[in-house]
């Protein structure tokens, strides 16, 4: 007899992940559109200046306090920072989705290792990189003020999980987010059992 409950868990878990992804994509696309809009305005301003247009800014004693090109650069930087914050929130939300789901399947809250052990017992993975996502999410959530050095644990125990990029912390690229989402997906219902041959 087929257990409908396990199919519903699978559906609910993956549906939740898809909804989180939709929210992230909508926010990301809106922010990227804002960057493009600002870049277009900046180019138009520079072209207008080159053609004798009005300079916009403020002078004091012959010194430039600010000018419009700097405003555009600052606006773009602000949007990049907002994009990082959206990516950060997405990573935390993905991990919490797994954590809350696993606690529900188990029948109550438990520590990460207990939840991972429960998932393994049910055949829900978990991905060997689930600990890396835990470290990353906790570092992003708590920062350097945490009692646990989550970033140190991430880099020491899972050195290849994130590329060391430039920018805020490690950049959190789209590839990084894909890796986090794939890790979470492989740690829930519908994840292939370790003893199941892959086609």
Backbone as a ProteinNet text record, in pm:
[ID]
protein_1_A
[PRIMARY]
XXXXXXXXXXXXXXXXXXXXXXXXXXXXXXXXXXXXXXXXXXXXXXXXXXXXXXXXXXXXXXXXXXXXXXXXXXXXXXXXXXXXXXXXXXXXXXXXXXXXXXXXXXXXXXXXXXXXXXXXXXXXXXXXXXXXXXXXXXXXXXXXXXXXXXXXXXXXXXXXXXXXXXXXXXXXXXXXXXXXXXXXXXXXXXXXXXXXXXX
[TERTIARY]
84.4	0	88.5	51.3	126.4	95.5	201.1	181.2	163.6	40	9.7	85.3	104.3	171.9	308.6	385.3	520.8	516	416.6	401.9	363.5	277.8	237.9	356	436.6	558.3	645.8	665.7	749.2	692.5	561.8	497.6	512.2	480.2	481.3	622.2	721.3	859.3	906.4	884.5	930	849.8	720.9	638.9	690.8	723.3	779	908	993.9	1119	1092.2	995.1	961.7	908.7	828.9	775	886.5	981.2	1096	1176.7	1195.3	1269.5	1196.5	1063.8	986.9	1004.8	997.2	1015.6	1153.5	1256.7	1392.7	1406.7	1358.3	1373.5	1303.8	1185.2	1113.3	1192.7	1246.7	1325.9	1454.4	1522.2	1646.8	1623.3	1520.5	1493	1459.5	1384.3	1349.8	1475.4	1566.8	1689.9	1782.2	1791.5	1875.9	1819.2	1687	1624.9	1657.1	1662.5	1696.4	1840.8	1930.6	2070.5	2078.3	2010	2013	1953.8	1843.3	1779.3	1875.7	1942.5	2035.4	2154.8	2205.5	2317.9	2278.4	2156.8	2108.3	2100.1	2048.7	2041.3	2180.1	2275.6	2412.1	2476.4	2457.2	2513	2447.4	2316.5	2245.3	2295.1	2320.9	2372.1	2510.2	2598.9	2734.3	2729.1	2639.8	2625.3	2572	2477.2	2422.9	2531.8	2616.1	2726.9	2822.2	2852.9	2945	2889.3	2757.5	2692.2	2648.4	2711.4	2683.3	2566.2	2521.5	2409.5	2448.9	2350	2371.6	2439.1	2546.2	2614.6	2529.2	2513	2433.5	2526.6	2528.5	2613.2	2615.5	2712.9	2723.2	2870.3	2899.1	3035	3041.6	3157.7	3181.3	3326.8	3346.5	3481.4	3559.9	3493	3558.6	3578.3	3540.2	3554.3	3420	3425.7	3302.7	3267.2	3150	3101.8	3039.7	2965.1	2907.9	2866.7	2855.1	2801.7	2724.3	2640.9	2541	2600.6	2717.9	2779.5	2805.7	2847.8	2870.3	2738.8	2631.6	2500	2460.7	2479.5	2446.6	2530.9	2662.4	2750.2	2703.7	2666.7	2620	2489.1	2400.7	2273.4	2297.1	2388.1	2418.6	2479.9	2571.1	2629.5	2521.8	2425.2	2316.2	2234.1	2209.4	2129.5	2208.5	2338.8	2421.7	2418.1	2422.1	2414	2277.6	2172	2037.5	2028.6	2092.7	2091.8	2161.9	2272.5	2339.2	2246.3	2175.6	2084.6	1971.8	1922.9	1818.2	1873.9	1995.1	2057.2	2080.5	2125.9	2147.5	2016.4	1909.4	1778.8	1732.3	1761.8	1721.1	1793.1	1923	1999.5	1941.1	1917.2	1862	1723.9	1641.5	1506.1	1510.9	1601.7	1613.9	1650.7	1749.8	1790.6	1678.1	1612.2	1502.6	1386.4	1365.3	1260.5	1291.2	1417	1454.9	1441.7	1495.7	1497.6	1355.4	1266.5	1128.5	1054.1	1078.9	1015	1060	1191.2	1244.4	1193.7	1183	1129.6	984.4	908.2	769.4	759.4	846.2	843.3	880.4	978.5	1027.2	928	848.7	750.2	792.9	887.5	929.3	1067.8	1097.6	1226.8	1340.3	1450.4	1572.5	1690.6	1809.1	1930.4	1954.2	2037.7	2066.9	2106.1	2201.8	2251.5	2142	2055.1	1943.3	1846.5	1818.6	1727.3	1787.5	1916.2	1984.2	1981.7	2001.6	1997.7	1857.6	1755.3	1617.7	1592.6	1635.1	1615.6	1686.3	1807.1	1880.2	1801.5	1743	1664.6	1539.8	1486	1366.8	1400.7	1530.9	1572.3	1568.8	1568.2	1563.4	1705.5	1792.2	1931.3	1997.2	2045.2	2060.1	2187	2193.8	2312.8	2433.4	2551.1	2671.2	2711.5	2652.2	2685.6	2582.6	2489.8	2389.5	2454.7	2561.6	2634.3	2693.5	2735.9	2789.2	2680.4	2559.3	2447.6	2412.7	2416.3	2391.7	2492.4	2620.7	2725.1	2704	2676.1	2656.7	2536	2422.9	2301.2	2321.6	2386.6	2408.5	2506	2607.2	2698.3	2625.7	2546.2	2473.5	2372.8	2313.1	2211.2	2273.1	2379.5	2434.7	2560.3	2631.8	2752.4	2865.9	2965.5	3084.4	3058.3	2940.7	2911.6	2860.2	2846	2798.5	2903.5	2857.6	2951.1	3026.9	2968.1	3030.9	3084.8	3207.3	3266.8	3216	3093.4	3030.7	3107.8	3162.8	3238.9	3365.7	3431.5	3550.8	3518.9	3408	3365.8	3336.1	3270.2	3238.6	3365.7	3459.3	3581.9	3673.3	3674.2	3760.2	3701.6	3570.6	3508	3454	3424.7	3367.4	3439.2	3571.5	3648.4	3607.6	3546.2	3510.9	3364.4	3289.5	3146.5	3120.3	3190.9	3175.6	3306.4	3296.1	3414.9	3448.9	3576.6	3616.9	3619.8	3509.4	3499.3	3527.8	3517.3	3534.8	3397.6	3394.7	3266.5	3228.9	3100	3051.3	3076.2	3155.1	3187.8	3244.8	3160.8	3208.5	3130.6	3052.2	2982.1	2844.5	2826.5	2700.1	2648	2713.3	2675.6	2550	2497.3	2383.6	2423	2546.3	2592.9	2592	2632.2	2629.4	2486.6	2392.6	2252.7	2199.7	2237.2	2194.2	2246.1	2370.8	2431.2	2356.3	2320.4	2245.1	2108.7	2037.4	1904.2	1912.2	2012.5	2028.3	2057.7	2135.4	2167.6	2042.1	1960.2	1836.1	1741.1	1726.3	1637.8	1681	1811.9	1865.5	1859	1801.8	1795.8	1653	1560.5	1420.9	1353.8	1223.6	1149.5	1167.3	1181.8	1204.4	1351.5	1438.9	1582.3	1611.9	1701.9	1731.4	1797.3	1758.4	1824.5	1968.3	2061.1	2200.3	2218.6	2129.2	2145.2	2064.5	2005	1924.8	2013.1	2022.4	2105.2	2046.6	2134.8	2092.3	2093.5	1993.5	1987.1	2072.6
-119.4	0	125.2	222.1	347.5	436.1	494	587.3	727.5	777.1	910	1018	996.9	1097.2	1133.7	1033.2	1062.7	1144.3	1117.4	1196.8	1341	1357.3	1492.4	1569.2	1500.9	1565.2	1614.6	1526.9	1560.8	1683.4	1680.2	1792.9	1921.3	1914.2	2033.5	2091	2002.7	2047.5	2117.2	2054.5	2113.5	2237.3	2237.1	2356.5	2474.9	2452.2	2558.9	2613.7	2524.1	2568.4	2650.7	2608.4	2683.4	2822.5	2833.1	2964.3	3056.8	3002.6	3083.8	3130.4	3040.4	3075.9	3185.8	3172.9	3276.3	3412.6	3415.2	3541.2	3599.5	3512.8	3560.3	3616.1	3541.6	3582.5	3716.7	3735.2	3862.2	3978.3	3958.3	4065	4090.7	3983.7	3999	4073.8	4033.3	4096.3	4244.3	4277.6	4418.2	4500	4444.1	4516.1	4528	4423.2	4431.1	4531.9	4539.8	4640.7	4781.6	4798.4	4929.2	4966.9	4869.6	4895.7	4938.9	4867.4	4901.7	5039.9	5070.4	5201.9	5312.6	5293.6	5395.3	5410.9	5300.5	5307.5	5385.3	5362.7	5435	5584.6	5619.4	5760.7	5821.8	5745.5	5796.4	5823.2	5732.3	5751	5871.7	5884	5997.3	6129	6131.7	6252.4	6288	6188.4	6213.3	6262.5	6204.5	6247.8	6390.7	6422.5	6558.6	6658.3	6623.7	6712	6734.1	6624.7	6635.1	6724	6737.5	6821.1	6956.1	6997.5	7129.7	7135.5	7020.6	7017.4	7072.4	7089.3	7149.5	7051.7	7098.7	7021.3	7025.6	6912.9	6906.3	6868.9	6952.1	6925.2	7043.9	7042.2	7150.4	7183.6	7314	7363.2	7440.5	7436.1	7520.4	7564.7	7696.1	7752.5	7688.6	7668.3	7612.5	7461.5	7397.8	7252.2	7186.3	7073.4	6998.2	6917.5	6944.6	6866.6	6734.7	6746	6628	6667.4	6567.7	6591.8	6468.9	6486.1	6385.6	6248.8	6243.2	6113.4	6033.6	6103.9	6036.6	5982.7	6056.4	6012	5882.8	5876.4	5753.4	5636.4	5659.6	5553	5505.2	5599.3	5563.5	5484.9	5525.1	5453.2	5309.4	5290.9	5155.4	5071.7	5131.6	5060.1	5017.8	5107.6	5076.1	4957.6	4953.3	4843.2	4712.6	4717.8	4597.3	4546.2	4638.7	4599.2	4535.9	4594	4537.9	4399.2	4380.9	4250.4	4146.3	4185	4093	4057.5	4156.9	4130.5	4036.5	4049.6	3959.2	3817.4	3804.7	3672.8	3612	3694.9	3650.8	3599.2	3674.2	3633.8	3503.4	3485.7	3363.8	3242.1	3253.4	3142.6	3105.4	3206.2	3180.8	3116.7	3166.4	3111.5	2966.4	2935.2	2797.7	2702.9	2743	2655.6	2642	2750.9	2744.8	2660.4	2663.1	2578.7	2431.8	2392.4	2253.3	2224.9	2315	2294.2	2279.9	2371.4	2367.2	2246.1	2212.5	2095.3	1968.3	1953.8	1833.8	1821.3	1933	1929.4	1882.3	1926.4	1881.9	1733.8	1683.9	1540.5	1457.4	1508.3	1433.2	1439.8	1545.5	1560.3	1655.7	1742.4	1842.6	1895.1	2010.2	2073.8	1987	1986.6	1916.9	1990.6	1960.6	2021.9	1973.3	2046.7	2017.3	1871	1821.7	1685.5	1581	1603.9	1511.3	1511.7	1630.6	1640.9	1574.8	1594.9	1531.9	1380.2	1331.4	1186.6	1132.3	1205.9	1163.7	1154.5	1257.5	1257.7	1138.6	1108.7	993.5	865.3	852.6	734.2	719.6	833.3	831.8	818.4	823.2	817.4	952	1060.9	1197.3	1253	1187.3	1233.3	1202	1301.6	1440	1458.7	1570.1	1603.1	1609.7	1562.4	1575.3	1720.7	1812.8	1954.6	2029.9	1957.6	2023.4	2098.4	2043.7	2112.5	2244.2	2248.9	2373.9	2479.6	2439	2534.7	2583.1	2492.2	2533.3	2640	2616	2712.9	2846.5	2840.6	2963	3040.9	2972.5	3040.8	3102.5	3028.9	3082.4	3199.1	3192.3	3307.1	3429.9	3410.1	3523	3580.7	3495.6	3540.2	3610.2	3552	3602	3686.3	3670.4	3748.3	3711.2	3797.4	3767.2	3774.6	3819.2	3830.1	3700	3597.6	3468	3404	3324.6	3249.9	3144.2	3100.6	3000.8	3070.6	3035.9	3092.2	3012.5	3044.6	2969.6	2982.8	3101.7	3120.6	3036.2	3032.6	2948.5	2801.3	2756.2	2617.1	2587.7	2681.7	2664.2	2649.6	2739	2738.6	2620.8	2579.5	2467.5	2332.3	2315.2	2184.7	2164.3	2275	2266.2	2368.1	2353.8	2458.1	2485.9	2388.7	2410.3	2448.9	2466	2493.3	2629.1	2731.6	2865.9	2911.7	2972.2	3033.5	3157.8	3182	3303	3418.3	3488.3	3600.4	3731.3	3836.5	3969	4024.2	4139.5	4200.7	4166.7	4178.4	4153.3	4007.3	3983.7	3850.8	3763.7	3692.1	3603.7	3625.7	3731.6	3766.3	3705	3579.5	3507.7	3520.5	3450.4	3452.5	3369.5	3376.6	3292.1	3144.5	3111.5	2972.8	2927.1	3016.4	2983.7	2954.4	3036.2	3015.9	2885.3	2854.1	2728.2	2610.7	2620.3	2513.5	2495.7	2606.6	2599.6	2534.9	2580.7	2526.7	2378.1	2337.1	2195.6	2111.2	2166.2	2094.9	2073.3	2177.5	2166.1	2066.5	2075.6	1984.4	1839.1	1815.1	1679.6	1632	1712.5	1678.4	1663.4	1641.4	1627	1514.9	1497.7	1391.8	1404.8	1293.3	1295.9	1288.3	1310.7	1296.9	1149.1	1118	976.6	912.3	789.5	714.8	684.1	679.1	651.1	516.9	420	287.8	271.7	383	378.4	408.8	316.2	345.6	464.4	550.9	669.4	636.4	686	662.2	762.5
0	0	0	-79	-89.4	30.1	87.6	199.2	143.3	150.3	96.6	174.6	305.3	388.6	337.5	290.6	242.4	113.8	28.1	-94.3	-61.1	37.8	75.4	134.9	216.3	270	155.1	57.1	-59	-129.7	-158.6	-227	-146.5	-17.7	67	78.5	95.3	108.8	-18.7	-133.4	-259.2	-296.4	-265.2	-293.2	-212.2	-86.8	-3.7	-61.4	-109.8	-172.7	-297.5	-379.1	-501.3	-468.3	-362.2	-323.5	-275.1	-200.1	-156.9	-278.2	-373.9	-495.1	-572.6	-585	-655.4	-590.1	-457.7	-385.6	-409.5	-405.4	-429.7	-570.8	-669.8	-810.7	-834.9	-777.1	-795.3	-735.9	-615.5	-551.4	-629.5	-669.6	-745.4	-875.8	-949.1	-1078.1	-1062.8	-957.9	-934.1	-903.9	-824.9	-790.2	-911.7	-991.1	-1110.9	-1211.3	-1219.2	-1306.2	-1256.2	-1123.8	-1065.8	-1099.4	-1094.5	-1131.8	-1277.9	-1365.9	-1508.5	-1533.9	-1466.5	-1482.9	-1440.5	-1328.2	-1277.6	-1371.3	-1425	-1519.4	-1644.8	-1693	-1811.9	-1782	-1664.1	-1625.4	-1614.6	-1559.9	-1544.1	-1679.8	-1773.6	-1908.6	-1975.9	-1961.1	-2021.9	-1963.3	-1833.2	-1767.9	-1822.9	-1835.4	-1886.8	-2031.1	-2110.4	-2249.9	-2256.8	-2167.8	-2164.2	-2127.2	-2029.5	-1990.7	-2107.4	-2178.4	-2292.1	-2402.2	-2404.4	-2506.4	-2450.8	-2340.8	-2284.9	-2189.3	-2142	-2047.5	-1911.2	-1826	-1694.3	-1598.8	-1532.9	-1429.4	-1303.5	-1237.5	-1115.1	-1001	-899.2	-784.2	-690.7	-600.1	-502.1	-480.9	-484.2	-462.6	-332.2	-268.9	-151.3	-156.4	-165.1	-176.8	-291.4	-402.5	-520.1	-517.4	-407.9	-397.4	-426.3	-493.4	-520.4	-396	-338.8	-224.8	-273.9	-380.5	-445.1	-585.5	-670.9	-805	-848.5	-949.5	-984.4	-1016.8	-1078.9	-1109.4	-982.8	-876.3	-748.4	-691.3	-710.4	-662.5	-731.6	-863.7	-936.3	-886.3	-866.9	-816.6	-679	-591.7	-456.8	-463.9	-554.1	-568.7	-614.7	-708.6	-757.5	-645.6	-567.9	-453.7	-354.4	-329.1	-236.7	-286.6	-416.2	-471.4	-465.2	-490.1	-476.5	-332.7	-237.4	-96.4	-68	-121.9	-103	-165.9	-280.2	-346.6	-260.2	-198	-105	10.9	64.8	176.8	135.9	12.9	-36.9	-50.4	-101.7	-112.9	25.4	116.2	254.5	315	298.2	351.2	286.6	158.1	87.2	144.4	170	228.8	365.4	448.2	582	571.4	481	463.8	415.3	323.5	275	389.1	468.8	580.2	682	714.9	811.7	758.5	627.2	569.1	596.4	574.6	603.2	753.4	834.9	980.1	1035.9	996.3	1045.6	990.5	863.8	804.2	876.2	894	958.9	1102	1172	1308.7	1307.8	1208.4	1196.2	1166.4	1078.5	1046.7	1168.1	1244.2	1360.5	1475.8	1477.7	1585.4	1695.4	1665.1	1763.8	1733.1	1790	1764.8	1816.6	1745.6	1787.2	1724.8	1773.4	1719.6	1576.5	1504.5	1363.3	1342.4	1421.6	1401.2	1421.1	1518.1	1541.4	1424.3	1372.5	1258.3	1134.2	1113.9	1000	1014.4	1136.3	1161.6	1135.3	1177.2	1152.1	1000.9	927.1	781.7	718.3	763.5	710.2	734.9	853.5	887.6	801.8	757.3	672.1	524	492.5	352.6	283.4	361.9	306.5	297.1	225.4	220.6	354.3	426.3	381.2	298.5	230	153.2	246.5	202.1	285.4	309	231.6	249.1	333.5	395.9	479.3	595.1	650	757.5	709.6	583	526.8	520.8	480.3	474.6	615.1	712.6	851.7	894.6	867.4	904.2	834.2	704.4	627	678.2	695.8	742.1	879.4	969.5	1104	1103	1015.5	1006.9	952.1	847.6	789.3	888.1	968.1	1063.6	1184.3	1239.4	1366	1349.6	1239.4	1215.9	1309.5	1316	1397	1547.7	1589.8	1733	1793.7	1711.5	1761	1850.6	1945.6	2031.6	1952.3	1841.7	1754.5	1630.4	1592.1	1470.6	1350.1	1306.6	1197.6	1067.3	1042	918.9	921.8	1038.1	1052.7	1032.2	1090	1071.3	924.6	859	717.2	635.5	657.5	576.7	611.3	739.1	779.1	740.5	760.4	738.8	597.3	528.6	392.2	303.3	285.4	216.8	72.4	6.4	-134.7	-152.9	-42.8	-57.9	-121.8	-77.4	-134.8	-195	-311.8	-370.9	-289.4	-271.5	-199.3	-297.8	-305.3	-397.8	-327.9	-403.8	-346.3	-311.6	-251.5	-215.3	-73.4	-43.4	91.1	128.4	231.2	280.4	168.7	97	-7.8	-135.4	-140.3	-261.8	-276.4	-232.6	-250.7	-393.9	-482.5	-623.2	-646.3	-767.7	-805.2	-794.8	-830.2	-818.8	-673.4	-582.7	-439.7	-393.7	-438.6	-400.3	-457.5	-580.8	-641.6	-559.1	-514.7	-435.5	-302.8	-238.2	-113.2	-137.8	-241.6	-271.5	-305.4	-382.8	-419.2	-295.5	-203.1	-78.8	4.5	15	91.8	24.9	-105.1	-178.4	-158.1	-154.3	-137.4	6.8	95.7	237.7	287.6	195.2	233.5	158.1	175.8	106.1	-44.7	-109.3	-253.4	-286.8	-184.6	-207.6	-230.2	-323	-347.4	-225.7	-197.2	-88.8	-132.1	-34.7	-69.6	-140.6	-113.9	-173	-302.7	-352	-474.8	-594.9	-692	-811.4	-887.9	-935	-1011	-1159.5	-1231.2	-1375.8	-1448.7
[MASK]
+++++++++++++++++++++++++++++++++++++++++++++++++++++++++++++++++++++++++++++++++++++++++++++++++++++++++++++++++++++++++++++++++++++++++++++++++++++++++++++++++++++++++++++++++++++++++++++++++++++++

